[in-house]
Structure formats: structure tokens, C-alpha cells
Amino acid sequence: MSFDPAVMSRLWRSPIRGPWLTSVLGAALLVGIPVEFITGLVSWASYEPRLAGNQTTPHHGVLSFYLFEWVTNPSWIYRVSQGTHVLLGLALTPILLAKLWSVIPLLFSWPPLRSLAHMLERASLLLLVGGAIFEFTTGVMNIDYDYSFGFSFYDGHFIGAWLFITGFVIHAALKTPQMWRSLRSRSLRSELRTGLADTRPEPSEGRPGGLVAAHPAAPTISRRAALATVGGSSLAVFLLTAGQSIRALRPISLLSPRTQSYGSGPNDFQVNRTAAAAGIKPSETAAGWSLEVVASATGRKQRLTRSSLLALPLVTVDLPIACVEGWSTEQRWTGVPLADLASLVGVEHPTGARVESLERGGAFSRASLSGAQARASQSLLALHVNGVDLSLDHGYPARTIIPAAPGVHNTKWVARITFDGVAR
């Protein structure tokens, strides 16, 4: 059966679809998508991928470039950046879906390739639409711990982001002038005052296969109501998920998988991986547990029991934990500064550290720390939280707390720390 543009045009008859509405939605994405991309790169950089074992995307060549050493101050920078990345991504989802709805007739325009510029536009749409669907879908699945896609989330999301932003940049370069013309063609204030009875199709674009319906149906919703629906949906998604980072919104975060109870009393805050899931045996964290501290340059070692750690000078700090899934929480931690532990084996100015967990099979059972992270005054081997012992799920008998580090680099159930640097 041959393709009939006239028949296809009758499938898309909404009278509110047109360049103006598409441009309003596109303008929101034009602001939001670059923020998503930048905060995504910041999240990747925060893993300190130049350090041994930290690179989550080791096979991507020139794309895995590294621009700067990750910071330890302000301590909340990763919490804000990653929280923005996840919450903004969720809030943009209704806008993205509305934008895809608004341009669907273009996917069936005929002929499919009219010129070199049109071919480039169509290619950018493939990257843009495919990349957007892939990035938003895998991102939401990661938030919910659903890895049924069967590949590394880090690899897939990383490559998908670069393909998506390539299509986005090409499409924005081609379409931004047209978008501004379309936005100026109608008054936003006027449209927000126009009800259903006065809703009319936009003027025809003068060519078949455009956004304006050739045979528009009677309106069932005004542009004002459509924008309110999309904007209200974005706000609702934000409010129903933000409680995983904003405690005041916790009671209404019905869509967030990490707002329920996770412990008792002072240990009631989010757990990304429980002791049972990590395969931690009760015998490994009992009275016989001890921490091995090593100086890599000399091989000097010291083994410390929990009671001997508690006998050392302890420091209390208020620090957040924030994870790639977007949740975060700030708690009060008490423990031994990592720099003090390094000093015990003769390393006065650590240039790095490797922290190993009792957990053996997890993707983040060990983490490499930079010199700045190992030396930071707030970097602790935490023994208490909020004035009580850590719970087993929160890393008892000891865990690291590193300012501004991703949650997975705050290693739980620590068994060994090796410090780099010149030892005396």
C-alpha cells in the first residue's frame, strides 16, 4: 500500500497543535536539557574517575575526559547537583512527552527528505527523540532500582547522554530561530486568557506535513488548559518525589521509593544497600572485627579494634549523603579523621587512599580517594551517627563519610584503608 500524505494528515487533527505551542514547550526544554547535561557531567566527575577503580565508564575513549579534581568543599555540592539532575529530569518528563506529542506529525511528513538541511534535521531528530526516550526511561528505572535493561546503567546513560546532546545541539541550532519567530507570533498573556470557546487553530504554515492540522477537529481543550496540565503535571511529579531529598516534603512523596522508614530512632534514614543484600555476615562485624590501616610506601600496618578507634580523638560533623538516584540526607556523624588514621602509620600528608569493605561482590565494595579527600578535616571513619552506634545497614562497625562525595564512595563495613604518600 502506498503512502498517502492526505490520509496521514487526517490522523493529526488537534486544533491546538502548531508552531507556537511546540515552541513554548521547546523553550522550557531548551533551558532544562543543558542543566541536565551539565549536572550529569558533574556527577560523573565527582566519582574521581582518574583514580584506580573509580572509572564507571572505562571503555569510552575521548568521551571519558577529565577536567578537574573533585572538590570537598562545599560539602553539599554533590547533593545539590545530583538532586537537581534527578528532580529536574523527573519534572521535565511531562514537558518532554507533550513536546513529542506536539511534533508527531513531522515524523510522517512527505517526502521524508527534501534537502540536505532537511536530512540533517531528520538525523538530529533521530538522536534527539531516541536519546531523550532512552535517557529518561533508564534514568527513571535507575531511581527505582530496576535494571531489567540488562546492561550497565553507567555505560548506557553515559553514551546515551552524548548521543542525545549531539542531536539536541544540532536541532537547537537549526530550530531556535524558527522557535523565536513562533513565540513572537502569539502573546502568551493573551493565550492564557483564551478559553475553550475562543480556541482557534494557528494559521496554516503554507505547506503539507506541517504541525498545523490540515483538517482540524473541534477543540476539546484550550492551549491555556494544555499548558496548565503540562505545568501542573511537572509540579506534581516534583512534589511527589522531592521528599527523598527535601525532608519537609517527605510526607507527600508518594512516588519516591526512598521516603519510608529505614531504621529506628537516629538511624532512620535512607539505605541504598542493606547488610543482607551485601552478604555481610554477623560474625564479620562482631567483637572480633578490626580495621587494618596500611601505608603503601613502607608497608607499615596497624590493626585497630572498634574500642581502640573509640579511644582516639573523635570529631563530630554534620554532612550529607547523596546518591546518584537523587536521594540525599544530612546526618550528624562522629568518628576518627582519616588524616589521623594515616598519621598512625606514618603518612603525614596522604596523597590518596583506597578504602575496602567487608563486602566482596558489590560494584562499589571499594573506593579510591584523592589526596584532598583523604586530608579533608571532615573526612571521617564514622563510628556513630546522631549520637548512637551505626546500625548494621548503615555500615556498623565503621564506614567512611567524605564531604561532597557520591554516596557509593562513603564505603560501609570498612575492613582496610591503604594510604598513599611519603611516610616518615
C-alpha positions in Angstrom: 0.0 0.0 0.0 1.4 3.4 -1.0 1.9 6.2 1.5 -0.8 8.9 1.2 0.0 12.2 2.9 -3.6 13.3 2.7 -4.7 10.2 4.6 -2.0 10.6 7.2 -2.8 14.3 7.7 -6.3 13.3 8.9 -4.8 11.3 11.8 -3.5 14.5 13.5 -6.4 16.9 13.8 -5.9 18.7 17.2 -6.6 22.4 16.6 -4.2 23.5 19.3 -1.2 21.8 17.7 1.1 24.3 15.9 4.5 26.1 15.9 3.6 28.4 18.9 2.6 25.6 21.3 5.6 23.5 20.2 7.9 26.5 20.7 6.6 27.2 24.2 7.4 23.6 25.2 10.7 23.7 23.3 11.8 26.8 25.2 11.3 25.0 28.5 13.4 22.1 27.3 16.0 24.5 25.8 16.6 25.7 29.4 16.2 22.4 31.2 18.1 20.0 29.0 21.5 21.8 29.2 21.2 21.9 33.0 20.5 18.2 32.9 23.6 17.5 30.8 25.9 19.7 32.9 24.8 18.2 36.2 25.2 14.8 34.6 28.8 15.6 33.8 29.3 17.0 37.3 28.0 13.7 38.7 30.4 11.7 36.5 33.4 13.9 37.6 32.5 13.5 41.3 33.4 9.8 41.1 37.1 10.9 40.6 37.3 8.6 37.5 41.1 9.2 37.1 41.7 7.2 40.3 42.1 3.4 40.2 38.8 1.5 40.3 36.6 4.6 40.2 36.0 4.9 36.5 32.4 3.8 35.8 32.8 4.2 32.0 36.3 2.8 31.3 35.9 1.9 27.6 34.7 5.2 26.1 37.9 6.8 25.0 37.9 10.5 24.3 34.4 10.9 25.9 35.8 9.9 29.3 37.9 13.0 29.5 38.6 14.5 32.9 38.7 18.3 33.5 39.4 18.8 37.2 39.9 17.2 40.6 36.7 16.9 42.5 36.2 19.2 45.5 35.5 18.6 49.1 34.0 22.0 49.9 31.2 22.9 50.0 30.2 19.6 51.4 26.7 19.9 49.9 27.8 20.5 46.3 27.1 16.9 45.1 23.8 16.8 47.0 22.6 19.9 45.2 24.0 19.0 41.8 22.7 15.4 41.7 19.4 16.3 43.4 18.9 18.9 40.7 19.8 16.4 38.0 17.2 13.8 39.1 14.4 16.0 40.3 14.6 18.3 37.2 14.7 15.3 34.9 11.6 13.9 36.5 9.8 17.3 36.3 10.8 17.7 32.7 9.2 14.3 31.7 5.7 15.7 31.2 7.1 18.6 29.2 9.1 16.2 27.0 6.1 13.9 26.4 4.0 17.0 25.5 6.7 18.2 23.1 6.8 14.8 21.4 3.0 14.8 21.1 3.2 18.3 19.5 5.6 17.3 16.8 4.5 13.8 15.9 3.0 14.9 12.5 6.5 15.8 11.4 7.6 12.1 11.7 5.1 11.4 8.9 5.9 14.4 6.6 6.3 13.6 2.9 8.7 13.4 1.1 10.9 12.3 4.1 14.0 14.1 2.7 13.5 17.3 0.8 17.0 18.8 1.0 20.4 18.4 2.7 19.3 20.6 5.5 16.1 18.6 6.0 18.2 15.4 6.0 20.4 16.8 8.8 17.3 17.9 10.7 15.8 14.4 10.4 19.1 12.8 11.6 19.2 15.1 14.6 15.6 14.2 15.4 16.6 10.5 15.5 19.3 11.2 18.0 17.2 13.7 19.9 14.0 11.7 20.2 15.7 8.3 20.6 18.2 9.7 23.1 15.5 11.5 25.1 13.4 8.4 25.4 16.4 6.3 26.3 17.9 8.7 28.9 14.6 9.5 30.6 13.5 5.8 30.7 16.8 4.4 32.0 17.1 7.3 34.5 13.6 6.6 36.0 14.4 2.8 36.1 17.6 3.5 37.9 15.8 5.6 40.5 13.6 2.6 41.2 16.4 0.1 41.2 15.0 -1.6 38.0 17.9 -2.8 35.9 15.9 -5.1 33.6 17.5 -3.4 30.6 20.4 -5.8 31.1 23.4 -3.5 30.7 25.5 -1.2 32.9 23.4 1.9 33.8 26.6 4.0 33.9 27.7 2.9 30.4 24.3 3.2 28.8 23.4 6.5 30.4 26.8 8.0 29.6 26.8 7.1 25.9 23.1 7.9 25.6 23.7 11.4 27.1 26.4 12.2 24.5 24.2 11.0 21.6 21.2 12.9 23.0 23.1 16.1 23.5 24.6 15.8 19.9 21.1 15.7 18.5 19.9 18.4 20.8 22.7 20.8 19.8 22.1 20.2 16.1 18.4 20.5 16.4 18.6 23.7 18.6 21.0 25.3 16.0 18.5 24.5 13.2 15.3 25.3 15.0 16.0 28.1 17.5 15.5 31.0 15.0 12.1 29.4 14.0 11.2 28.9 17.6 11.7 32.6 18.5 9.7 33.7 15.5 6.9 31.3 16.5 7.0 32.6 20.1 6.6 36.2 18.9 3.7 35.3 16.7 1.3 35.0 19.6 1.1 36.6 23.0 1.5 34.2 25.9 -0.6 36.5 28.1 -3.4 36.5 25.5 -3.3 32.7 25.2 -3.5 32.3 28.9 -6.7 34.4 28.8 -8.3 32.4 25.9 -10.8 29.7 26.9 -12.0 26.7 25.1 -14.9 28.5 23.3 -12.4 31.0 21.7 -9.7 28.5 20.8 -8.8 28.5 17.1 -6.1 26.7 15.1 -2.9 28.6 14.3 -2.6 30.0 10.8 -1.5 27.4 8.2 2.2 27.1 7.7 1.7 27.0 4.0 3.0 23.5 3.3 1.6 20.0 3.8 3.0 17.9 6.5 3.5 20.7 9.0 2.3 21.0 12.6 -1.0 22.8 11.9 -3.7 20.3 11.1 -5.0 20.4 7.5 -8.4 19.3 8.7 -8.7 20.5 12.4 -11.3 19.0 14.6 -13.4 21.0 17.1 -11.3 21.9 20.2 -11.7 19.8 23.3 -9.0 21.6 25.3 -7.6 25.1 25.1 -3.9 26.0 24.8 -4.3 27.5 28.3 -5.6 24.3 29.7 -3.0 22.2 27.9 -0.1 24.3 29.3 -1.7 24.2 32.8 -2.0 20.4 32.5 1.6 20.0 31.5 2.9 22.5 34.0 0.8 21.1 36.8 2.0 17.6 36.0 5.6 18.7 36.2 4.9 20.4 39.5 3.1 17.3 40.8 5.9 15.0 39.8 8.4 17.2 41.6 6.3 17.5 44.8 5.6 13.7 44.9 9.3 12.8 44.6 11.3 15.6 46.2 10.8 14.3 49.7 13.7 11.9 49.1 16.0 15.0 49.3 13.8 17.7 50.9 12.7 16.4 54.3 9.8 18.9 54.6 8.2 17.2 51.6 8.7 13.7 52.8 5.1 13.1 53.9 3.7 13.7 50.4 6.4 12.0 48.4 4.2 9.2 47.2 6.2 8.5 44.1 9.6 8.3 45.8 10.9 4.9 46.6 13.1 6.2 49.5 10.8 8.1 51.8 9.6 5.3 54.0 11.2 4.2 57.3 14.6 2.6 57.1 15.6 2.1 60.7 14.8 3.1 64.2 15.5 6.3 66.0 18.6 8.1 65.0 19.3 5.5 62.2 16.0 6.2 60.4 17.3 7.5 57.1 17.8 6.1 53.6 19.7 2.9 53.0 20.9 2.2 49.4 22.2 -1.4 50.1 21.4 -3.4 53.2 23.8 -5.6 55.0 21.8 -8.7 53.9 21.9 -7.6 50.3 25.7 -7.1 50.5 26.2 -10.5 52.0 27.7 -9.2 55.3 27.8 -12.0 57.9 27.0 -11.1 61.5 30.3 -12.8 62.6 32.3 -10.4 60.4 31.0 -7.3 62.3 31.0 -8.8 65.8 33.6 -8.2 68.6 36.4 -9.8 66.6 36.2 -7.1 63.8 39.2 -4.9 63.4 40.4 -2.2 60.9 43.7 -2.6 59.0 45.4 0.6 58.2 48.4 0.4 55.8 51.0 2.8 54.4 51.5 1.8 50.8 55.1 3.3 50.6 56.5 1.4 53.5 54.1 -1.5 54.1 53.7 -0.4 57.7 50.4 -1.7 59.2 48.3 -1.1 62.2 45.2 -3.1 63.2 42.6 -1.3 65.3 39.6 -2.7 67.1 36.5 -0.7 67.4 37.2 0.0 71.1 40.7 1.3 70.2 39.2 3.5 67.5 36.7 4.9 70.0 39.7 5.7 72.3 41.2 8.0 69.7 40.3 11.7 69.5 36.8 11.8 67.8 35.3 14.5 65.7 31.6 15.3 65.1 30.5 16.8 61.8 27.1 17.4 60.0 27.5 16.0 56.5 25.1 14.9 53.8 25.0 11.6 51.9 23.7 11.9 48.3 23.4 9.2 45.8 23.2 9.0 42.0 19.5 8.0 42.3 18.8 11.5 43.6 18.1 10.9 47.3 20.0 12.7 50.0 20.0 13.2 53.7 22.1 15.1 56.2 23.1 13.5 59.5 25.5 14.1 62.4 28.5 11.8 62.2 31.1 11.1 64.8 34.4 9.3 64.1 38.1 9.4 63.5 39.5 11.8 60.8 41.1 9.8 58.0 44.2 12.1 58.3 44.6 10.9 61.9 44.5 7.3 60.8 47.1 8.0 58.1 49.3 9.5 60.7 49.2 6.3 62.8 51.1 4.5 60.0 53.5 7.4 59.4 51.7 9.1 56.5 51.5 12.8 57.5 50.4 14.2 54.1 48.3 11.5 52.3 48.2 11.9 48.6 45.4 9.3 48.2 43.7 6.4 49.9 42.0 3.1 49.0 39.1 2.0 51.2 38.0 -1.6 51.1 34.8 -3.0 52.5 33.9 -6.4 54.1 31.5 -6.6 51.1 33.2 -8.7 48.4 31.0 -8.7 45.4 29.4 -5.3 45.1 30.2 -2.8 42.3 31.3 -0.3 45.0 32.9 -2.5 47.6 36.0 -0.3 47.4 36.7 3.3 46.6 39.8 5.3 45.8 40.0 8.8 47.4 42.0 11.7 46.2 44.6 13.4 48.4 42.2 16.3 49.1 39.5 13.8 50.2 41.9 11.9 52.4 43.2 15.1 54.1 39.9 16.9 54.5 39.2 17.7 58.1 35.6 16.5 57.7 36.6 13.1 56.1 35.9 10.6 58.8 35.9 6.9 59.6 32.4 7.2 61.2 31.6 5.1 64.2 28.4 6.9 65.4 25.5 8.7 63.8 23.3 11.1 65.6 24.9 10.1 68.9 24.4 6.4 68.7 26.2 3.4 67.1 25.7 3.0 63.4 23.1 0.3 62.5 24.4 -2.7 60.6 22.6 -1.4 57.4 24.3 1.9 57.8 27.8 0.4 58.0 28.5 -0.8 61.5 31.1 -1.2 62.8 32.6 1.6 60.7 32.1 3.5 57.5 33.7 6.4 55.7 32.0 9.8 55.3 33.6 12.0 52.7 32.4 15.6 52.1 30.9 16.2 48.7 31.5 12.6 47.6 28.8 10.4 45.9 27.1 8.1 48.3 28.7 4.9 46.9 32.1 6.4 47.9 31.1 6.6 51.5 32.1 3.0 52.0 30.3 0.9 54.6 31.6 -2.0 56.7 35.2 -0.8 56.2 37.8 -3.5 56.6 41.0 -1.9 55.3 42.3 1.6 54.4 45.6 2.0 52.5 47.2 5.4 52.4 49.5 6.7 49.7 52.1 9.3 50.4 55.6 9.7 51.8 55.8 8.0 55.2 58.3 9.1 57.9 
